[in-house]
């Protein structure tokens, strides 16, 4: 009976440490993953540019390939307010070709 109590204490301490490690790993990974995902999304957006610029480039590309329907779809997605002056000129020139 002398060894029963220390074995029980060691078992309880071991289970408590295991639970603590699992708890820390579970919650620390999720918070770090969310930060990494947000940072990677920001990097991708900065590399590609604004959505309107991307849609304008796609519209230009499709118009050069004579795929007018797809080019019109991308032109409809463009928010003219977000475009720069050069991009606005390109937008209006492509839009005039289709009308």
N, C-alpha and C positions, 0 to 999 in steps of 0.2 A: 504493500500500500504506500510505501514511501515514495516510489517512483511514479505513481499515478498522478499526483498533483502537478509535478513539474512537466510531465508530458502534456497534460491538459493545458497548462499555461502556455507552453511553447506552441501548441496547436492554435490556440486562440490568437496569440501574437502573430503567428505566421499567416493566418487567415486575414487578420486585420491589415497587415502589411501588403498582402496580395491585393486586397480590396482597394487600399489606398493607391497602389500603383496603377491598377486598372482604371480607377476613377480619374486620376491625374492624366493618364495617357488619353483617355476618351475625350475629356473636355478640353485639353490643351491642343489636340490635333484639330478639332473642329474650328476653333477660333483662328488658328494659324492658316488653315485651308481657306477660310472665308476671306482673310486679308490677302492671301496670295491670288485668289480668283479675282477679287476686285482690282488689284494692281495689274494683273495680266489683261483684264478687260480694258482698263484705261490705256495701257500701252498699245493694244491693238487699235483702239479708236484713234489714238494719236498718230499711229503709223499710217493708217488708211485715210484719214482726213474726215471731214464732215460727211454725214449721210447724203446731203444734197450734192456735194462734190462727187461722191462715189456714183450716185445715180446719174449725174450729168455725164460723167466719163463713160458709163455703160450705155447711155443713150447715144452718145457720139459714136461709140464703137458699133452699136447695132445699126445706126443709120448708115455708117460707112459700109456695112455688110449687106445693106438693102433689106434688112429685117425691120420693116417700118412698124409693125404691130408691137414688137418688143420694145423698140425705141420709144414709142408713144407711152407704153406702160411706165417706163422709167421717167419720162418727162412729167407724167402725172404725179409721181411721188415727190418731185422736187419742190422744196419750199424756196421760192424766189428771194425772200427776205434774207436767207442765210448765205446767198451767193455773193461773191465779190464781183467787181465791175467787169472783169474779163470773162468771168463765168456767166454773168448775165448776158453779155453779148453773144457768147456761144449758145446759150439757151435759146435766145430769141432767134438766132440764125437757124437753128435746127427746127424750132417750132414753126418758123415761116416756111421751111421746106415742106413740111407735112400739110400745111393749110393751103 
